[in-house]
Amino acid sequence: MRLYSFFRSSAAFRVRIALNLKGVEYEIVAVNLPSGAHRTADFLAVNPQATIPTLDDDGTILWQSLAIIEYLDARFPEPLLIPREPVARARVQALAQLIACEVHPLNNLRVLKYLRGELKLDEAAVSKWYAHWVAEAFGPLETFTAQWSGGRYCFGDALSLADVYLVPQMYNARRFNCDLAPYPTLVRIAQALDREPAFASAAPDRQPDAK
Ligand SMILES: N[C@@H](CCC(=O)N[C@@H](CS)C(=O)NCC(=O)O)C(=O)O
């Protein structure tokens, strides 16, 4: 498999974690987002949405991290990241989608570029925007993990899709200096996950293009 990735892309970070957890071998094809490599004709021929991550599984091209991870979970069920039991499945999906649908689309590169370029916001305003949407999601995530889940990870003691989504978002929150004091449970879970080899080797600073 080949994964089109950028070291700091949190959506690609999710897929790297999932591939590592499942023990799937893959080659990284680095796509430099800040220099616009994802908008070239060559890359658009691979993924017309011009987004990272994009997976090439022996010529089958897939994009959107959630779709890719669901595909991987179906093809390589060990360890299962999306539980089969309906309630557990809905809860894990809700946690992951809180990050995937409510934070990331508001804080990704093209949105921040638009805020800086078209709307002429300065860095302080952009950081405020960023932190606001992180807090909107981390609040309920903290409540869920502290009061409902009560386990080692986001959903009890088994690794799940929710953990795969939490760690890259926590990395981004730190990069943008978000205040994490209100989220002790999330910080504790993310610290435990950071020590897991599959998560550690997917981290941005361990990627070949992180120079
Ligand atoms: N919902 C998509 C989001 C993909 C996405 O926006 N990826 C970012 C990197 S984290 C990207 O390619 N950004 C390029 C841009 O914003 O121009 C997914 O989960 O794969």
The ligand as an SDF file (V2000), in Angstrom:
LIG
                    3D

 20 19  0  0  0  0  0  0  0  0999 V2000
  -12.3340   14.9420    5.9230 N   0  0  0  0  0  0  0  0  0  0  0  0
  -11.0740   14.7150    5.2770 C   0  0  0  0  0  0  0  0  0  0  0  0
  -10.1890   15.9290    5.4810 C   0  0  0  0  0  0  0  0  0  0  0  0
   -8.9530   15.8530    4.6510 C   0  0  0  0  0  0  0  0  0  0  0  0
   -8.1630   17.1330    4.7750 C   0  0  0  0  0  0  0  0  0  0  0  0
   -8.7110   18.2510    4.7360 O   0  0  0  0  0  0  0  0  0  0  0  0
   -6.8520   16.9650    4.9100 N   0  0  0  0  0  0  0  0  0  0  0  0
   -6.0040   18.1230    5.0160 C   0  0  0  0  0  0  0  0  0  0  0  0
   -4.7270   17.8010    5.7490 C   0  0  0  0  0  0  0  0  0  0  0  0
   -5.0420   17.3820    7.4410 S   0  0  0  0  0  0  0  0  0  0  0  0
   -5.6590   18.6000    3.6330 C   0  0  0  0  0  0  0  0  0  0  0  0
   -5.4240   17.8190    2.7410 O   0  0  0  0  0  0  0  0  0  0  0  0
   -5.6370   19.9060    3.4900 N   0  0  0  0  0  0  0  0  0  0  0  0
   -5.3290   20.5270    2.2560 C   0  0  0  0  0  0  0  0  0  0  0  0
   -5.9260   21.9050    2.1900 C   0  0  0  0  0  0  0  0  0  0  0  0
   -6.5930   22.2940    3.1540 O   0  0  0  0  0  0  0  0  0  0  0  0
   -5.7200   22.5530    1.1850 O   0  0  0  0  0  0  0  0  0  0  0  0
  -10.4130   13.4490    5.8520 C   0  0  0  0  0  0  0  0  0  0  0  0
  -10.7270   13.0860    6.9850 O   0  0  0  0  0  0  0  0  0  0  0  0
   -9.6110   12.8260    5.1380 O   0  0  0  0  0  0  0  0  0  0  0  0
  1  2  1  0
  2  3  1  0
  2 18  1  0
  3  4  1  0
  4  5  1  0
  5  6  2  0
  5  7  1  0
  7  8  1  0
  8  9  1  0
  8 11  1  0
  9 10  1  0
 11 12  2  0
 11 13  1  0
 13 14  1  0
 14 15  1  0
 15 16  2  0
 15 17  1  0
 18 19  2  0
 18 20  1  0
M  END
$$$$
